[in-house]
């Protein structure tokens, strides 16, 4: 009721308004690039955030779909008379905590960052160039930034931590794939996943999750710098496997930095692999039962392979952990070596420590990719946001692996199950010889232990590059990798 008097103005009750429901904010633009063969590639890009909703229930009563998160995607569709027949590749990087910028602007997309390489890095503010080798020539592309990376966030009032873990991450990324496939009428298109680093862990889990949850079967997985079994990369705690599985990569990095003279890299790798898979495992397994002569012989052999001194190797009990290796290898030159890419070196505050202050290979790439992405989405794709684009963030930590309590994290069973259920699915694995984050010999080890029949093992192919984790920063590797991924999509 409204009352009034000559002495005061009318009083009204305030009108309560509900906050606006989160909504997709997608923007579509048209583009074209010239190709090296003189042709032209015309395409559309749709960039923005897709709202993820979860069906809610209270006391067995259906509450309807409730908004939980807004996930940033960048989708490329090439002009085609029959778009539904074109393959589509869903791509993401890893971390956990990484956006999809590396695959997006480094390898797959029609525009790429110009940053140079070891010994010829470009200065800020960097540049973008057309990518004539883009996978868009052969497959439509959907780049996904998991929650809390890129522009992706939980909606107001929801817990970001619900998405910061193996299970929540698989479910949310899987829902993005289902939504995009459904809304764009692409259920009859050949479908691929392309993941890098932890993105390969995600891809292995997703392949099975998409089958079981949605009946969505894939044509193939592209696994770049793969890690399927974290037990191959977790040093210490009585786990000796990583020391042997990292040894060939130690040898490759030592070779790059001149520790093996003019010997061909393949010869060095063959020696390291032979020692790692037989004698070295025996040495590590013997522990204190090694005789003094056996221990001295092992230290000398490891020194030949790694470029470290026999004395140092004896002092670390014949077990050089990878960060210690990267700090020790070029200590006499007052340099530290990159983990993501062992070809890179950098300076530190002092050279008596056992670990570096930062990874010089990460330092080399973060600036160019960040500048390129922030310019590209606004200036070329027309998407504007005042949020910081989280390129590589630790805000996803702690990352939950509750599904693997009392065991190391692995997706071997999920991937093997997906391959057995869908024997047509192929797997393409790319490895960098100088990658100390996900070493190639560890990936080979994991795939050798997949519970699949021999005829399915033939559907797995490995490809190797003389570069690191993001092998595409090395131009010869980028060109070769782009060609091999194109061939894989065409099957």
N, C-alpha and C positions, 0 to 999 in steps of 0.2 A: 504494500500500500504506500502511496506517495502522499506526504502531508506538506502543507505550506502555511506560511503566515506572513503578514506584512513585514515582520522583523528579520526574516531569514529566507534564503533561497530554498527551492525544493530539494529534498534529499532522495536519491535513488540508490537502489542496491547495485553494486558492481556486477557486471555480466562476466561470468566465468567462461573462459575459452580454453579449449584443449590445445596442447602443443601440436603443431603440424606433424602429421605422420611422415616418416622418412620416405622419400621417393627417389627413383632412379634419376640421375642428372646427366644422361648421355648426350654427347654432341657428335654429329656426323659431318665429316668433311670429305671432299673429293680431291684426288691427287693423281699424278702420273710421273714416272721417271723414264729416262732414256736408258736403254740397255746397250751393252757393249757390242752386240751384233747389229745395232742400228734400229732395233725395234723399240716399241714403247709399251710400258706396263701401266695400265690405268686401274685405279682401285679406290675403294672407299675405306675410311677409317672411322670407327665409332669408339670414342673414348669417354670414360666416366665411371660412376659408381653404381653398381647393381645392389639393391637391397636384398639381403638374405633374410628369409623368414622361417620360423620354426612353428610347426603345428603345436598349439598349446592345449592342455587339458587341466581342469580343476574338478576334483571329485568325480572323475569320469565324464565330465561335461566338456564338450569341445568348445574351446575359446577362440578358435580361428587362428590363422597364421599371425605370429607375433614377430615384429622386426627385431633382428638380433645384431646385424652388422651391415656395413656398406663396403663392398669390395670393388676396388678399382680395376678395370679391365681396359685393354686397348685391342680392338678387334679389327683385323684387316681382311677385306673381301675383294678379290680381284674381279674385274668385270668379266662376266661369263653369261652365255645364253642359257646354260643349265647349271646354276650355282649349286644346286643340291647334289650334283654329281662330283663336285670338286672335293678333294680331301680337305680336312681341317685339322690343324695341329694346335693343341693347347700347351702353352709353354710357361715355365716358371723356373726360377732359380732356387737357391737353397738357404743356407745360413745355419740353423733357422734364424730368421730376421732379415733376409735379403729380399729386396724387390726383384722384379723380372727385368730390370734395366740392362743387365749384362747380355743376356740372349737377345733382348729386344734391339738394342742399339750396337751390339757387337757382332752379331752373326746372322740372325734370322730376318730381321725387318728390312724394309725397303730404304731406310735411311740408317746410316751408321756414323759413329763418332770417329773423328780423325785425331788420334793421340800419339802416333808413332810407336816405337818399340824400344827395347833395350838399346841404349847408346844413342838413340835419336828421338827422345821424347819431345813432343811439341810443348811450347809454353802456353799458359792461359792467354785468352779465354777459350782456346780450342775451336773446333769446327765440326760441322756435319756435312756428309757427302751422300750422294745416291749410292745404293748398294745393288749393283747389277747382278750380284749372285744371290739375292734374297730368295729365301724359300717360298715367298709369296708367288713366285713364278709357277710353283708346283702345288702349293697347298695354301688355303686360307689360314690365317694365324690369329690366335687369341692369347694375349699375354695377360697373366693373372698375378696380381700382387696379394699375397695372403694377408690376413687381418694384422694390422699394426705396421705393415710395410707399405711403401709407396704412399698413396692417399687412402688406403683402406683402414677403417677404424670400426670398432664396436659402436653401436648406436648409443645415444645418451641413456644412462641407467643400466646398461648391460655390462657384464664383466669381460674385459679383454682376455683375461686369463683362461676363459672357456675355450678360446681358440689357440692358445699358446701351448700346444702339446701335440703329440703324434696323432691321437684319435680325433681331437677337435679340428686339427688342421686338415686331416684327410676328409672329414665330413664336410667342412665348409668349402674346400676347393672342389670336392666332388659335386656339391650342390651348384656351384657356379657353372661347372661343365654341363650338368643336366639342364640348368635353366637356359644357357646360351644355345645348346643343341635344340631344345624344344622351341624356344621363341623364334629361332631362325630357320626352323624346318630342316634340320640337318641330321635327323636320325638315320637317313639313308646314305649319308656321306661316309666315305672311309675316314676313320678317326685315329689320331695319333696323339701321344703325349711326348713332350720333350722337356726333360728335367736336367738340371745341372747341380752337382754336388749334393747337398741334402735334398735337392729337388729330385734326385734319382731315388732316394729313399722314399720320398713322397710318391713318385711315379710307380714304384713297385707296389706300395700299399694301395694306391688308387686303382691299379689295374684289377685287383681282386675286389676292392670295395665297389667299384662301378658295376661289376658283374653281379655281385650279391645283392646290392641295394637297389639298383635301377635296371638290371638286365642289360646294361650298356657294355657291349663287347668292342674291344679295340682292335685295330689292324696292326699297330706296332708301337713300340717304345723306343725313343731316342734318349739314351742315357749318356750324358756328357760328364766326365770326371766322376765316375760312379762310386758310391759307397752303399752297399747293401747289408753289410755286417759290421757293426761298430767294434766287434771284437778284433777285427783286423787292424784297427787304428788306435786302440786304447792301450798306451804303454803303462807298464807297472802292474802292481797287484798280482804278481806271479804270472802274468800273461806274456809269454815270450814271442808269440806269433808276430806282432808288429815289427820286431827287430829284424826278423828274416824277410818279411814282406816289404819292408821299406828299403832293404839293402840295394836292390837294383836301381832304385831312384837315387839313393845316395851316390852310387857309382856314376849315374848319368850326370848329376849335378857336378860331381868332382871332375868328370870329363869335360864338361862345358867350361869349367874354370881352369883348365890346363893341367890337371893333375895326372892325366894319362898320356901325355905327350901327343903324338900324332896317330895313336891307335884309333881305328874306326869305332864309332859309338856302338854299333851292333856287336862287335867283338867284346867290348867291355861289358855290355848288358848280358851277353851269353855267359861270360865268366861269372858275373855276379849272381845270375839266376841259378846256375849250376851249384854254386857254393851255398846259396840261400836255401835251396830246397832239399839239400842232403847234409853236407858236413856241418853247416852252421846250426841247423836245428839239432843235430846230435850234440854239438858243443854246448849249446844253451841248455839242453836237457840234462847234460851231465852235471851241471852246477859245480859244487865243490869237489866232486869226484874226479874232475880233470887233473891230470898230472901237470907238474910245472912245465914239462916239455910240450904237452898238448896245448896248454894255455898260451905259451909263448908262440907256438906255431899259429894258433887261431888269431892272436893279436897281429902277427905279421901279415897274415892273409887278409884280414879286415883292413889293415892299413893300406895294402896294395889296392884294394877295391874302393875305399872311401876317401882316400887322400888325407885322412887323419893319421897322427903318429901312433905307432904301436904302444908307446908309453901312455898316451892319453886313453887309448882303447882299453889297456889293462887297468887304468885307474877308474874307468866307468864300468868295470866288470864285464867287458866285452859287449856292452849294451848301450850304444850311443842313441839316446832319445832324439827325436827329430829336431826339436828346437835347439837342443844342445849342439847337434851336428851343424845346424845353420849358423850358430854363433861361433863355433870352433873352426870351421873349414878355412876361412880366410882371415883368421885372427891376426896372422903375421902381416897381412896387408892393411890392417885396420879397417876391415869391411865386414858387414854382416850380410847374409844371403836370404832371399825371399822364400817364404813357405808356399804361397800360392803359385809362385813361379820362380824356380831356383836359378833362372838366368839373371834375375835382377839382384843388384847389390845396393847397399846403402851405408851411411855413416851412423855411428851411435855416440852416446855420451862418454863411454869409456869401453875398453876392450879387455877387461878382467872379469866381466860378468858371465853368467851361464845362460842368459837369455837376452834377446834384443829388446829395445824399447818399443819398437813397432816393426811390422812386416814391410820391408821396402817395396815389395811387389804390390801390396795393397795401396801403399802411399802413392804409387805411380799411376794407378788406374781410377781411384775414387774421384779425384778432381775433374778429369775429362768427362766421365760418365755422368756425374752430377750436374755439371754445367750444361751438357748436351740435353739431358732429359728435361730439366727445368725450362730451358728455352723452347724445346721442341713441342711440349704439350700445350703451351700457351700460344706461341707464335705460329705454329703450323697446324696443330690439331684443334685450336680454339677452345681448349678446356682451361678454365681458370679456377684456382683454389688458393686460399691463403694458408692452408695447412702446409707444413714442410713435407716435401716428398722424401720419405724415409728410404734412402738408398740401401743402407746396411745398418740395422739398428739392434741394440741390445735390449730394447724395451720389451722384447718377447721373452726375456729371461725372468724367472727360471722356466725352462721348457720342460713340460711334463712327459715322462716316459712311463706312466703308471701301468701301461699295458705290458711292460716288460720287467715287472718287479722280480728281483732276484735272478735276472738273466741280462745279458748284453742285448742291445737293440739290434734287431735284424728284420729284414723283410723277405728273407729267402723263402719262407713257407708261403707267404702271400703271392710272390711272383711265380713260384713253381705251381701253385694252385691255379693261378690265372692262365698259365701256359697249358696246363693239363686240361682245363675246362675249355679253352679256346686254342686248339692246336694250330690255327692259322695265324696267330699273333707272332710277329717277328720282333727281334730285339737288336738294336744297333748300339754298340758301346764305343765311345770315343775316349782315348786316354792320352795324356800328355806325359812324356818321359821325364819332364822336370817338375812335376806336380808332387809336392811334399804334403799336400792336404789329403788327397785321395790317390795314393800310388797305384800305378797300373798293375803291378804284380799282385796286390791285394784284391783288385777287381777280378783278375783271372782266377785267383784262389776261390773267391766267393762263387763265381759262376761254375767252377768245377765241382761245387758241392750242391748245386741245385738238384732237388729231387724230381727230375724229369727223365723220360726215356731218351735213348740216344737219338731217335729221329727228331725229337724236339730240340735237342742241343744243336742240331744242324741249322736251326732257325736263328741262332745267335751269332753275330759277327762282331769282331773287334777291329778297331782302326787306331793307329798310333801316330803321334805328332811330336816333332822336336821342339816342343814348347811346354807350357805349364797348364795350370788348372783351367784358365780361360785361354785355351790354345789359339783362339782366333785373334788375339792381339798380335800374333806373329803372322805376317801377311801370307807367306807361303802356306802355312797351316790353315789359315782362314779360307783360302781359295780351294785347297784340297778338301777341307771339311765340308764346305758348301756343296761341292760337287757330289760328295759321297752321301750327304743327307738327301739331296735331290734324287739320287738313284735309289735310295732306300724307300722314299715315299712312293716312287713309281713301281717299286717291287720287282 
